């Protein structure tokens, strides 16, 4: 599992843009930037669609005002699914929708979990992270010992509260 101070995995993400493939690298996403990444078990799933993603969309302005350059929503889904979910959720440019279809980034973060019981296969555990210049600064990882799909600490408000404290400390 990723620890504070770890560098994020070096991965090429195969995204879809305007009907074509667009490869995006970890370096392009993270180098020289402060990034909030949140990761969830699946596009179009209930909590992810009703709460996790919309929470970050709603608070995206405040999160960026607190010193964040970009917000990434990651899921172990392919680029077509992530694009369709972004359209369905009316995501514009406030959140980058990042498909980790092979699970390589998620595996490198130590966050790949087996959801075979749901017919999902390997997916991401639910977490959020503040990543500064490609290095994990803070992790908000849901409790792996809790039953089901806990959603207590990786929400947008919890991340924003941390960022506001960080901005105050830096002032
Ligand atoms: C949910 O977001 O509610 C969910 C995620 C994974 C499996 C089932 C439900």
Backbone and ligand atoms as CSV (ligand in chain L), in Angstrom:
chain,resi,resn,atom,element,x,y,z
A,1,UNK,N,N,0.843,-1.196,0.000
A,1,UNK,CA,C,0.000,0.000,0.000
A,1,UNK,C,C,0.884,1.252,0.000
A,2,UNK,N,N,0.464,2.268,-0.750
A,2,UNK,CA,C,1.266,3.497,-0.834
A,2,UNK,C,C,1.422,4.124,0.549
A,3,UNK,N,N,2.583,4.708,0.769
A,3,UNK,CA,C,2.852,5.397,2.026
A,3,UNK,C,C,3.148,6.862,1.717
A,4,UNK,N,N,3.010,7.668,2.740
A,4,UNK,CA,C,3.409,9.074,2.608
A,4,UNK,C,C,4.877,9.097,2.162
A,5,UNK,N,N,5.158,9.920,1.180
A,5,UNK,CA,C,6.538,10.035,0.698
A,5,UNK,C,C,6.846,9.150,-0.500
A,6,UNK,N,N,5.943,8.228,-0.818
A,6,UNK,CA,C,6.153,7.383,-2.002
A,6,UNK,C,C,5.892,8.180,-3.286
A,7,UNK,N,N,6.630,7.840,-4.312
A,7,UNK,CA,C,6.352,8.418,-5.640
A,7,UNK,C,C,5.216,7.619,-6.290
A,8,UNK,N,N,4.343,8.293,-6.994
A,8,UNK,CA,C,3.243,7.571,-7.649
A,8,UNK,C,C,3.800,6.704,-8.779
A,9,UNK,N,N,3.093,5.608,-9.115
A,9,UNK,CA,C,3.577,4.725,-10.195
A,9,UNK,C,C,3.675,5.459,-11.535
A,10,UNK,N,N,4.661,5.058,-12.296
A,10,UNK,CA,C,4.858,5.628,-13.619
A,10,UNK,C,C,4.055,4.793,-14.626
A,11,UNK,N,N,2.993,5.380,-15.132
A,11,UNK,CA,C,2.030,4.631,-15.947
A,11,UNK,C,C,1.629,5.492,-17.149
A,12,UNK,N,N,1.315,4.832,-18.262
A,12,UNK,CA,C,0.676,5.539,-19.381
A,12,UNK,C,C,-0.802,5.151,-19.389
A,13,UNK,N,N,-1.663,6.146,-19.241
A,13,UNK,CA,C,-3.109,5.921,-19.212
A,13,UNK,C,C,-3.652,6.059,-20.636
A,14,UNK,N,N,-4.455,5.084,-21.051
A,14,UNK,CA,C,-5.041,5.119,-22.394
A,14,UNK,C,C,-6.438,5.732,-22.281
A,15,UNK,N,N,-6.505,7.041,-22.485
A,15,UNK,CA,C,-7.773,7.754,-22.333
A,15,UNK,C,C,-8.422,7.953,-23.707
A,16,UNK,N,N,-9.668,8.371,-23.680
A,16,UNK,CA,C,-10.394,8.701,-24.909
A,16,UNK,C,C,-10.708,10.190,-24.895
A,17,UNK,N,N,-10.436,10.867,-26.013
A,17,UNK,CA,C,-10.770,12.284,-26.125
A,17,UNK,C,C,-11.291,12.549,-27.533
A,18,UNK,N,N,-12.476,13.158,-27.599
A,18,UNK,CA,C,-13.080,13.506,-28.889
A,18,UNK,C,C,-13.070,12.332,-29.864
A,19,UNK,N,N,-13.400,11.151,-29.360
A,19,UNK,CA,C,-13.551,9.988,-30.219
A,19,UNK,C,C,-12.247,9.321,-30.621
A,20,UNK,N,N,-11.148,9.714,-29.983
A,20,UNK,CA,C,-9.857,9.112,-30.348
A,20,UNK,C,C,-9.082,8.761,-29.079
A,21,UNK,N,N,-8.007,7.986,-29.277
A,21,UNK,CA,C,-7.149,7.655,-28.134
A,21,UNK,C,C,-6.255,8.831,-27.789
A,22,UNK,N,N,-6.065,9.044,-26.498
A,22,UNK,CA,C,-5.094,10.042,-26.045
A,22,UNK,C,C,-4.324,9.425,-24.877
A,23,UNK,N,N,-3.053,9.138,-25.108
A,23,UNK,CA,C,-2.229,8.588,-24.031
A,23,UNK,C,C,-1.758,9.719,-23.123
A,24,UNK,N,N,-1.898,9.493,-21.826
A,24,UNK,CA,C,-1.501,10.500,-20.831
A,24,UNK,C,C,-0.607,9.789,-19.819
A,25,UNK,N,N,0.526,10.396,-19.502
A,25,UNK,CA,C,1.465,9.738,-18.584
A,25,UNK,C,C,1.341,10.300,-17.164
A,26,UNK,N,N,1.835,9.505,-16.224
A,26,UNK,CA,C,1.904,9.983,-14.836
A,26,UNK,C,C,2.697,11.284,-14.767
A,27,UNK,N,N,3.782,11.356,-15.509
A,27,UNK,CA,C,4.614,12.571,-15.473
A,27,UNK,C,C,3.799,13.790,-15.889
A,28,UNK,N,N,2.991,13.651,-16.950
A,28,UNK,CA,C,2.173,14.788,-17.416
A,28,UNK,C,C,1.144,15.192,-16.368
A,29,UNK,N,N,0.634,14.217,-15.660
A,29,UNK,CA,C,-0.434,14.502,-14.700
A,29,UNK,C,C,0.093,15.059,-13.380
A,30,UNK,N,N,1.292,14.607,-12.957
A,30,UNK,CA,C,1.714,14.884,-11.578
A,30,UNK,C,C,2.947,15.771,-11.444
A,31,UNK,N,N,3.836,15.763,-12.427
A,31,UNK,CA,C,5.100,16.494,-12.231
A,31,UNK,C,C,4.842,17.990,-12.088
A,32,UNK,N,N,5.408,18.573,-11.049
A,32,UNK,CA,C,5.321,20.021,-10.835
A,32,UNK,C,C,3.949,20.507,-10.414
A,33,UNK,N,N,3.064,19.584,-10.049
A,33,UNK,CA,C,1.686,19.977,-9.712
A,33,UNK,C,C,1.289,19.444,-8.345
A,34,UNK,N,N,0.330,20.120,-7.739
A,34,UNK,CA,C,-0.338,19.568,-6.559
A,34,UNK,C,C,-1.673,19.021,-7.035
A,35,UNK,N,N,-1.866,17.732,-6.798
A,35,UNK,CA,C,-3.017,17.030,-7.369
A,35,UNK,C,C,-3.794,16.333,-6.253
A,36,UNK,N,N,-5.116,16.429,-6.319
A,36,UNK,CA,C,-5.966,15.562,-5.503
A,36,UNK,C,C,-6.452,14.448,-6.413
A,37,UNK,N,N,-6.160,13.204,-6.009
A,37,UNK,CA,C,-6.655,12.044,-6.752
A,37,UNK,C,C,-7.627,11.292,-5.852
A,38,UNK,N,N,-8.776,10.975,-6.378
A,38,UNK,CA,C,-9.649,10.064,-5.632
A,38,UNK,C,C,-9.968,8.878,-6.540
A,39,UNK,N,N,-10.057,7.719,-5.903
A,39,UNK,CA,C,-10.178,6.492,-6.674
A,39,UNK,C,C,-11.305,5.662,-6.088
A,40,UNK,N,N,-12.037,5.030,-6.956
A,40,UNK,CA,C,-13.273,4.381,-6.522
A,40,UNK,C,C,-13.483,3.063,-7.257
A,41,UNK,N,N,-14.433,2.250,-6.778
A,41,UNK,CA,C,-14.541,0.885,-7.314
A,41,UNK,C,C,-15.103,0.777,-8.721
A,42,UNK,N,N,-15.853,1.769,-9.180
A,42,UNK,CA,C,-16.365,1.588,-10.531
A,42,UNK,C,C,-17.229,2.731,-11.021
A,43,UNK,N,N,-17.061,3.058,-12.305
A,43,UNK,CA,C,-17.959,4.003,-12.971
A,43,UNK,C,C,-19.386,3.481,-12.898
A,44,UNK,N,N,-20.318,4.375,-12.808
A,44,UNK,CA,C,-21.763,4.079,-12.843
A,44,UNK,C,C,-22.255,3.299,-11.617
A,45,UNK,N,N,-21.415,3.118,-10.603
A,45,UNK,CA,C,-21.898,2.403,-9.409
A,45,UNK,C,C,-22.558,3.413,-8.467
A,46,UNK,N,N,-23.461,2.950,-7.590
A,46,UNK,CA,C,-24.346,3.893,-6.900
A,46,UNK,C,C,-23.648,4.978,-6.069
A,47,UNK,N,N,-22.801,4.596,-5.107
A,47,UNK,CA,C,-22.192,5.614,-4.238
A,47,UNK,C,C,-21.244,6.505,-5.023
A,48,UNK,N,N,-20.548,5.904,-5.976
A,48,UNK,CA,C,-19.606,6.674,-6.789
A,48,UNK,C,C,-20.343,7.737,-7.602
A,49,UNK,N,N,-21.502,7.376,-8.146
A,49,UNK,CA,C,-22.261,8.294,-9.005
A,49,UNK,C,C,-23.085,9.303,-8.214
A,50,UNK,N,N,-23.571,8.882,-7.046
A,50,UNK,CA,C,-24.478,9.771,-6.313
A,50,UNK,C,C,-23.736,10.692,-5.363
A,51,UNK,N,N,-22.533,10.279,-4.905
A,51,UNK,CA,C,-21.892,11.011,-3.814
A,51,UNK,C,C,-20.398,11.276,-4.047
A,52,UNK,N,N,-19.633,10.212,-4.340
A,52,UNK,CA,C,-18.169,10.398,-4.340
A,52,UNK,C,C,-17.749,11.392,-5.423
A,53,UNK,N,N,-18.090,11.086,-6.685
A,53,UNK,CA,C,-17.723,12.000,-7.779
A,53,UNK,C,C,-18.439,13.354,-7.671
A,54,UNK,N,N,-19.758,13.392,-7.462
A,54,UNK,CA,C,-20.414,14.712,-7.370
A,54,UNK,C,C,-19.863,15.586,-6.245
A,55,UNK,N,N,-19.438,14.969,-5.150
A,55,UNK,CA,C,-18.856,15.750,-4.048
A,55,UNK,C,C,-17.625,16.513,-4.512
A,56,UNK,N,N,-16.763,15.847,-5.261
A,56,UNK,CA,C,-15.554,16.531,-5.752
A,56,UNK,C,C,-15.901,17.553,-6.830
A,57,UNK,N,N,-16.941,17.270,-7.639
A,57,UNK,CA,C,-17.350,18.270,-8.637
A,57,UNK,C,C,-17.834,19.532,-7.927
A,58,UNK,N,N,-18.664,19.347,-6.915
A,58,UNK,CA,C,-19.240,20.502,-6.204
A,58,UNK,C,C,-18.158,21.323,-5.503
A,59,UNK,N,N,-17.190,20.653,-4.892
A,59,UNK,CA,C,-16.170,21.369,-4.114
A,59,UNK,C,C,-14.901,21.655,-4.917
A,60,UNK,N,N,-14.947,21.419,-6.224
A,60,UNK,CA,C,-13.719,21.564,-7.022
A,60,UNK,C,C,-13.146,22.979,-6.943
A,61,UNK,N,N,-14.025,23.988,-6.947
A,61,UNK,CA,C,-13.541,25.379,-6.885
A,61,UNK,C,C,-12.801,25.626,-5.581
A,62,UNK,N,N,-13.394,25.207,-4.473
A,62,UNK,CA,C,-12.771,25.420,-3.160
A,62,UNK,C,C,-11.477,24.620,-3.043
A,63,UNK,N,N,-11.462,23.413,-3.578
A,63,UNK,CA,C,-10.249,22.582,-3.516
A,63,UNK,C,C,-9.126,23.259,-4.309
A,64,UNK,N,N,-9.459,23.813,-5.452
A,64,UNK,CA,C,-8.418,24.464,-6.264
A,64,UNK,C,C,-7.969,25.767,-5.604
A,65,UNK,N,N,-8.911,26.484,-4.983
A,65,UNK,CA,C,-8.532,27.711,-4.258
A,65,UNK,C,C,-7.591,27.399,-3.099
A,66,UNK,N,N,-7.673,26.194,-2.582
A,66,UNK,CA,C,-6.799,25.797,-1.472
A,66,UNK,C,C,-5.434,25.328,-1.965
A,67,UNK,N,N,-5.145,25.549,-3.243
A,67,UNK,CA,C,-3.779,25.297,-3.734
A,67,UNK,C,C,-3.605,24.065,-4.592
A,68,UNK,N,N,-4.700,23.524,-5.088
A,68,UNK,CA,C,-4.614,22.303,-5.892
A,68,UNK,C,C,-4.731,22.656,-7.381
A,69,UNK,N,N,-3.852,22.091,-8.183
A,69,UNK,CA,C,-3.866,22.374,-9.623
A,69,UNK,C,C,-4.896,21.545,-10.357
A,70,UNK,N,N,-5.031,20.281,-9.963
A,70,UNK,CA,C,-6.018,19.451,-10.656
A,70,UNK,C,C,-6.559,18.357,-9.751
A,71,UNK,N,N,-7.746,17.911,-10.108
A,71,UNK,CA,C,-8.449,16.864,-9.367
A,71,UNK,C,C,-8.667,15.713,-10.344
A,72,UNK,N,N,-8.259,14.527,-9.919
A,72,UNK,CA,C,-8.369,13.349,-10.785
A,72,UNK,C,C,-9.294,12.325,-10.142
A,73,UNK,N,N,-10.227,11.833,-10.937
A,73,UNK,CA,C,-11.066,10.701,-10.535
A,73,UNK,C,C,-10.568,9.475,-11.297
A,74,UNK,N,N,-10.112,8.470,-10.562
A,74,UNK,CA,C,-9.541,7.280,-11.203
A,74,UNK,C,C,-10.390,6.055,-10.898
A,75,UNK,N,N,-10.527,5.212,-11.891
A,75,UNK,CA,C,-11.219,3.941,-11.670
A,75,UNK,C,C,-10.598,2.879,-12.571
A,76,UNK,N,N,-10.614,1.635,-12.115
A,76,UNK,CA,C,-10.174,0.529,-12.961
A,76,UNK,C,C,-11.329,0.199,-13.921
A,77,UNK,N,N,-11.449,1.050,-14.896
A,77,UNK,CA,C,-12.404,0.891,-16.008
A,77,UNK,C,C,-11.688,1.324,-17.276
A,78,UNK,N,N,-12.210,0.906,-18.428
A,78,UNK,CA,C,-11.572,1.327,-19.675
A,78,UNK,C,C,-11.981,2.753,-20.048
A,79,UNK,N,N,-11.273,3.298,-21.029
A,79,UNK,CA,C,-11.478,4.683,-21.420
A,79,UNK,C,C,-12.869,4.973,-21.959
A,80,UNK,N,N,-13.478,4.001,-22.629
A,80,UNK,CA,C,-14.837,4.211,-23.160
A,80,UNK,C,C,-15.831,4.355,-22.005
A,81,UNK,N,N,-15.676,3.494,-21.008
A,81,UNK,CA,C,-16.588,3.542,-19.861
A,81,UNK,C,C,-16.391,4.848,-19.078
A,82,UNK,N,N,-15.129,5.220,-18.854
A,82,UNK,CA,C,-14.878,6.452,-18.095
A,82,UNK,C,C,-15.429,7.667,-18.838
A,83,UNK,N,N,-15.288,7.683,-20.160
A,83,UNK,CA,C,-15.808,8.812,-20.946
A,83,UNK,C,C,-17.328,8.862,-20.884
A,84,UNK,N,N,-17.951,7.688,-20.980
A,84,UNK,CA,C,-19.418,7.646,-20.923
A,84,UNK,C,C,-19.913,8.093,-19.547
A,85,UNK,N,N,-19.190,7.699,-18.508
A,85,UNK,CA,C,-19.592,8.104,-17.146
A,85,UNK,C,C,-19.424,9.622,-16.969
A,86,UNK,N,N,-18.325,10.151,-17.499
A,86,UNK,CA,C,-18.099,11.602,-17.414
A,86,UNK,C,C,-19.245,12.362,-18.087
A,87,UNK,N,N,-19.676,11.871,-19.240
A,87,UNK,CA,C,-20.766,12.520,-19.981
A,87,UNK,C,C,-22.063,12.425,-19.171
A,88,UNK,N,N,-22.319,11.237,-18.643
A,88,UNK,CA,C,-23.537,11.015,-17.861
A,88,UNK,C,C,-23.586,11.923,-16.627
A,89,UNK,N,N,-22.426,12.147,-16.033
A,89,UNK,CA,C,-22.347,12.961,-14.805
A,89,UNK,C,C,-22.147,14.450,-15.107
A,90,UNK,N,N,-22.074,14.780,-16.392
A,90,UNK,CA,C,-21.859,16.153,-16.838
A,90,UNK,C,C,-20.580,16.766,-16.257
A,91,UNK,N,N,-19.534,15.947,-16.253
A,91,UNK,CA,C,-18.217,16.427,-15.821
A,91,UNK,C,C,-17.652,17.275,-16.952
A,92,UNK,N,N,-17.166,18.465,-16.603
A,92,UNK,CA,C,-16.490,19.275,-17.629
A,92,UNK,C,C,-14.991,19.210,-17.333
A,93,UNK,N,N,-14.359,20.371,-17.093
A,93,UNK,CA,C,-12.915,20.249,-16.850
A,93,UNK,C,C,-12.556,20.392,-15.370
A,94,UNK,N,N,-13.570,20.359,-14.505
A,94,UNK,CA,C,-13.268,20.503,-13.074
A,94,UNK,C,C,-12.611,19.262,-12.484
A,95,UNK,N,N,-12.886,18.102,-13.101
A,95,UNK,CA,C,-12.301,16.836,-12.654
A,95,UNK,C,C,-11.802,16.094,-13.894
A,96,UNK,N,N,-10.582,15.572,-13.810
A,96,UNK,CA,C,-10.033,14.737,-14.887
A,96,UNK,C,C,-10.477,13.302,-14.629
A,97,UNK,N,N,-11.147,12.707,-15.607
A,97,UNK,CA,C,-11.658,11.340,-15.464
A,97,UNK,C,C,-10.618,10.387,-16.062
A,98,UNK,N,N,-9.975,9.602,-15.206
A,98,UNK,CA,C,-8.797,8.843,-15.625
A,98,UNK,C,C,-9.054,7.340,-15.568
A,99,UNK,N,N,-9.046,6.685,-16.731
A,99,UNK,CA,C,-9.235,5.236,-16.747
A,99,UNK,C,C,-7.915,4.509,-16.479
A,100,UNK,N,N,-7.949,3.610,-15.528
A,100,UNK,CA,C,-6.782,2.758,-15.231
A,100,UNK,C,C,-7.180,1.331,-15.583
A,101,UNK,N,N,-7.478,1.130,-16.870
A,101,UNK,CA,C,-8.118,-0.104,-17.316
A,101,UNK,C,C,-7.352,-1.375,-16.969
A,102,UNK,N,N,-6.028,-1.319,-17.038
A,102,UNK,CA,C,-5.230,-2.505,-16.689
A,102,UNK,C,C,-4.949,-2.597,-15.195
A,103,UNK,N,N,-5.311,-1.553,-14.474
A,103,UNK,CA,C,-5.087,-1.552,-13.020
A,103,UNK,C,C,-3.637,-1.331,-12.628
A,104,UNK,N,N,-2.796,-0.875,-13.553
A,104,UNK,CA,C,-1.360,-0.764,-13.240
A,104,UNK,C,C,-1.072,0.316,-12.198
A,105,UNK,N,N,-1.731,1.468,-12.345
A,105,UNK,CA,C,-1.517,2.534,-11.352
A,105,UNK,C,C,-2.031,2.076,-9.991
A,106,UNK,N,N,-3.223,1.502,-10.008
A,106,UNK,CA,C,-3.857,1.063,-8.760
A,106,UNK,C,C,-3.022,-0.019,-8.082
A,107,UNK,N,N,-2.498,-0.933,-8.868
A,107,UNK,CA,C,-1.627,-1.986,-8.326
A,107,UNK,C,C,-0.372,-1.359,-7.722
A,108,UNK,N,N,0.226,-0.429,-8.445
A,108,UNK,CA,C,1.440,0.230,-7.954
A,108,UNK,C,C,1.205,1.013,-6.676
A,109,UNK,N,N,-0.002,1.488,-6.490
A,109,UNK,CA,C,-0.358,2.198,-5.247
A,109,UNK,C,C,-0.705,1.222,-4.126
A,110,UNK,N,N,-0.737,-0.070,-4.458
A,110,UNK,CA,C,-1.116,-1.069,-3.455
A,110,UNK,C,C,-2.596,-1.039,-3.133
A,111,UNK,N,N,-3.385,-0.579,-4.078
A,111,UNK,CA,C,-4.811,-0.375,-3.823
A,111,UNK,C,C,-5.706,-1.309,-4.651
A,112,UNK,N,N,-5.094,-2.284,-5.343
A,112,UNK,CA,C,-5.904,-3.198,-6.153
A,112,UNK,C,C,-6.557,-4.240,-5.244
A,113,UNK,N,N,-7.874,-4.370,-5.342
A,113,UNK,CA,C,-8.594,-5.341,-4.507
A,113,UNK,C,C,-9.435,-6.242,-5.407
A,114,UNK,N,N,-9.735,-7.418,-4.885
A,114,UNK,CA,C,-10.469,-8.419,-5.648
A,114,UNK,C,C,-11.970,-8.255,-5.412
A,115,UNK,N,N,-12.682,-7.874,-6.452
A,115,UNK,CA,C,-14.140,-7.730,-6.331
A,115,UNK,C,C,-14.844,-8.797,-7.175
A,116,UNK,N,N,-14.249,-9.990,-7.199
A,116,UNK,CA,C,-14.841,-11.093,-7.960
A,116,UNK,C,C,-16.224,-11.457,-7.453
A,117,UNK,N,N,-16.441,-11.227,-6.156
A,117,UNK,CA,C,-17.756,-11.582,-5.599
A,117,UNK,C,C,-18.874,-10.803,-6.289
A,118,UNK,N,N,-18.536,-9.609,-6.801
A,118,UNK,CA,C,-19.541,-8.790,-7.501
A,118,UNK,C,C,-19.473,-8.965,-9.016
A,119,UNK,N,N,-18.540,-9.829,-9.461
A,119,UNK,CA,C,-18.347,-9.971,-10.911
A,119,UNK,C,C,-17.559,-8.821,-11.499
A,120,UNK,N,N,-16.844,-8.085,-10.644
A,120,UNK,CA,C,-16.085,-6.908,-11.106
A,120,UNK,C,C,-14.632,-7.237,-11.436
A,121,UNK,N,N,-14.106,-8.357,-10.873
A,121,UNK,CA,C,-12.670,-8.604,-11.011
A,121,UNK,C,C,-11.857,-7.635,-10.167
A,122,UNK,N,N,-10.581,-7.416,-10.560
A,122,UNK,CA,C,-9.728,-6.517,-9.770
A,122,UNK,C,C,-10.155,-5.059,-9.943
A,123,UNK,N,N,-10.320,-4.370,-8.855
A,123,UNK,CA,C,-10.742,-2.956,-8.877
A,123,UNK,C,C,-9.932,-2.159,-7.863
A,124,UNK,N,N,-10.204,-0.872,-7.808
A,124,UNK,CA,C,-9.515,-0.020,-6.836
A,124,UNK,C,C,-10.264,-0.006,-5.513
A,125,UNK,N,N,-9.479,-0.099,-4.437
A,125,UNK,CA,C,-10.043,0.239,-3.135
A,125,UNK,C,C,-10.383,1.725,-3.167
A,126,UNK,N,N,-11.350,2.129,-2.333
A,126,UNK,CA,C,-11.766,3.533,-2.336
A,126,UNK,C,C,-10.789,4.349,-1.474
A,127,UNK,N,N,-10.189,5.376,-2.093
A,127,UNK,CA,C,-9.271,6.240,-1.341
A,127,UNK,C,C,-9.160,7.583,-2.047
A,128,UNK,N,N,-8.580,8.538,-1.326
A,128,UNK,CA,C,-8.185,9.807,-1.943
A,128,UNK,C,C,-6.754,10.091,-1.496
A,129,UNK,N,N,-6.075,10.930,-2.256
A,129,UNK,CA,C,-4.693,11.281,-1.904
A,129,UNK,C,C,-4.397,12.693,-2.368
A,130,UNK,N,N,-3.558,13.367,-1.586
A,130,UNK,CA,C,-2.975,14.630,-2.039
A,130,UNK,C,C,-1.562,14.283,-2.492
A,131,UNK,N,N,-1.247,14.637,-3.736
A,131,UNK,CA,C,0.017,14.244,-4.361
A,131,UNK,C,C,0.732,15.522,-4.807
A,132,UNK,N,N,1.894,15.762,-4.220
A,132,UNK,CA,C,2.642,16.987,-4.510
A,132,UNK,C,C,3.869,16.624,-5.330
A,133,UNK,N,N,3.925,17.166,-6.549
A,133,UNK,CA,C,5.043,16.897,-7.469
A,133,UNK,C,C,5.331,15.395,-7.593
A,134,UNK,N,N,4.268,14.610,-7.679
A,134,UNK,CA,C,4.416,13.168,-7.909
A,134,UNK,C,C,4.668,12.342,-6.662
A,135,UNK,N,N,4.621,12.975,-5.485
A,135,UNK,CA,C,4.905,12.268,-4.233
A,135,UNK,C,C,3.668,12.321,-3.335
A,136,UNK,N,N,3.331,11.176,-2.749
A,136,UNK,CA,C,2.136,11.114,-1.893
A,136,UNK,C,C,2.390,11.902,-0.613
A,137,UNK,N,N,1.562,12.932,-0.426
A,137,UNK,CA,C,1.693,13.786,0.774
A,137,UNK,C,C,0.721,13.358,1.863
A,138,UNK,N,N,-0.463,12.920,1.441
A,138,UNK,CA,C,-1.508,12.575,2.409
A,138,UNK,C,C,-2.435,11.535,1.779
A,139,UNK,N,N,-2.810,10.554,2.578
A,139,UNK,CA,C,-3.709,9.501,2.086
A,139,UNK,C,C,-4.985,9.477,2.914
A,140,UNK,N,N,-6.080,9.311,2.251
A,140,UNK,CA,C,-7.384,9.146,2.903
A,140,UNK,C,C,-7.911,7.798,2.422
A,141,UNK,N,N,-7.530,6.763,3.118
A,141,UNK,CA,C,-7.860,5.414,2.665
A,141,UNK,C,C,-8.975,4.852,3.522
A,142,UNK,N,N,-9.965,4.305,2.882
A,142,UNK,CA,C,-11.056,3.701,3.643
A,142,UNK,C,C,-10.558,2.469,4.397
A,143,UNK,N,N,-11.235,2.155,5.468
A,143,UNK,CA,C,-10.847,1.075,6.390
A,143,UNK,C,C,-11.024,-0.286,5.709
A,144,UNK,N,N,-9.904,-0.986,5.518
A,144,UNK,CA,C,-9.977,-2.283,4.820
A,144,UNK,C,C,-10.588,-3.374,5.692
A,145,UNK,N,N,-10.676,-3.116,6.990
A,145,UNK,CA,C,-11.246,-4.146,7.865
A,145,UNK,C,C,-12.759,-3.967,8.018
A,146,UNK,N,N,-13.273,-2.844,7.521
A,146,UNK,CA,C,-14.720,-2.600,7.627
A,146,UNK,C,C,-15.451,-3.447,6.585
A,147,UNK,N,N,-16.656,-3.870,6.881
A,147,UNK,CA,C,-17.390,-4.679,5.905
A,147,UNK,C,C,-17.839,-3.853,4.693
A,148,UNK,N,N,-17.973,-4.515,3.553
A,148,UNK,CA,C,-18.562,-3.883,2.366
A,148,UNK,C,C,-17.654,-2.836,1.752
A,149,UNK,N,N,-18.242,-1.728,1.433
A,149,UNK,CA,C,-17.575,-0.655,0.693
A,149,UNK,C,C,-17.628,0.611,1.542
A,150,UNK,N,N,-16.776,0.704,2.580
A,150,UNK,CA,C,-16.868,1.874,3.461
A,150,UNK,C,C,-16.565,3.172,2.711
A,151,UNK,N,N,-17.239,4.225,3.108
A,151,UNK,CA,C,-17.032,5.547,2.494
A,151,UNK,C,C,-17.132,6.582,3.611
A,152,UNK,N,N,-16.013,6.754,4.315
A,152,UNK,CA,C,-16.002,7.614,5.495
A,152,UNK,C,C,-14.962,8.724,5.416
A,153,UNK,N,N,-13.839,8.480,4.726
A,153,UNK,CA,C,-12.721,9.435,4.813
A,153,UNK,C,C,-12.198,9.924,3.458
A,154,UNK,N,N,-12.687,9.330,2.371
A,154,UNK,CA,C,-12.134,9.702,1.062
A,154,UNK,C,C,-13.044,10.678,0.321
A,155,UNK,N,N,-13.954,11.293,1.051
A,155,UNK,CA,C,-14.906,12.227,0.446
A,155,UNK,C,C,-14.281,13.615,0.260
A,156,UNK,N,N,-14.928,14.411,-0.576
A,156,UNK,CA,C,-14.377,15.718,-0.952
A,156,UNK,C,C,-14.263,16.655,0.250
A,157,UNK,N,N,-15.241,16.646,1.140
A,157,UNK,CA,C,-15.195,17.573,2.271
A,157,UNK,C,C,-14.020,17.258,3.200
A,158,UNK,N,N,-13.759,15.976,3.428
A,158,UNK,CA,C,-12.625,15.599,4.289
A,158,UNK,C,C,-11.306,16.056,3.664
A,159,UNK,N,N,-11.182,15.872,2.357
A,159,UNK,CA,C,-9.959,16.303,1.666
A,159,UNK,C,C,-9.838,17.825,1.725
A,160,UNK,N,N,-10.954,18.532,1.502
A,160,UNK,CA,C,-10.920,20.001,1.535
A,160,UNK,C,C,-10.536,20.516,2.924
A,161,UNK,N,N,-11.060,19.906,3.966
A,161,UNK,CA,C,-10.711,20.328,5.329
A,161,UNK,C,C,-9.206,20.197,5.550
A,162,UNK,N,N,-8.623,19.087,5.079
A,162,UNK,CA,C,-7.171,18.916,5.184
A,162,UNK,C,C,-6.442,20.028,4.410
A,163,UNK,N,N,-6.898,20.307,3.190
A,163,UNK,CA,C,-6.208,21.295,2.347
A,163,UNK,C,C,-6.299,22.698,2.941
A,164,UNK,N,N,-7.430,23.012,3.563
A,164,UNK,CA,C,-7.572,24.347,4.166
A,164,UNK,C,C,-6.620,24.492,5.360
A,165,UNK,N,N,-6.468,23.419,6.125
A,165,UNK,CA,C,-5.516,23.442,7.238
A,165,UNK,C,C,-4.079,23.598,6.730
A,166,UNK,N,N,-3.788,22.913,5.655
A,166,UNK,CA,C,-2.459,22.970,5.036
A,166,UNK,C,C,-2.158,24.383,4.529
A,167,UNK,N,N,-3.199,25.014,3.902
A,167,UNK,CA,C,-2.996,26.370,3.373
A,167,UNK,C,C,-2.786,27.366,4.519
A,168,UNK,N,N,-3.521,27.169,5.617
A,168,UNK,CA,C,-3.374,28.047,6.787
A,168,UNK,C,C,-1.969,27.908,7.369
A,169,UNK,N,N,-1.498,26.665,7.478
A,169,UNK,CA,C,-0.152,26.423,8.037
A,169,UNK,C,C,0.930,27.077,7.181
A,170,UNK,N,N,0.686,27.104,5.864
A,170,UNK,CA,C,1.694,27.631,4.941
A,170,UNK,C,C,1.702,29.167,4.927
A,171,UNK,N,N,0.600,29.772,5.418
A,171,UNK,CA,C,0.460,31.253,5.333
A,171,UNK,C,C,1.331,31.955,6.378
L,1,LIG,C1,C,-21.196,1.822,-5.072
L,1,LIG,O1,O,-20.539,2.788,-5.423
L,1,LIG,O2,O,-22.253,1.961,-4.498
L,1,LIG,C2,C,-20.725,0.441,-5.381
L,1,LIG,C3,C,-19.410,0.262,-5.738
L,1,LIG,C4,C,-18.971,-1.017,-6.045
L,1,LIG,C5,C,-19.836,-2.075,-5.996
L,1,LIG,C6,C,-21.157,-1.880,-5.646
L,1,LIG,C7,C,-21.603,-0.615,-5.341
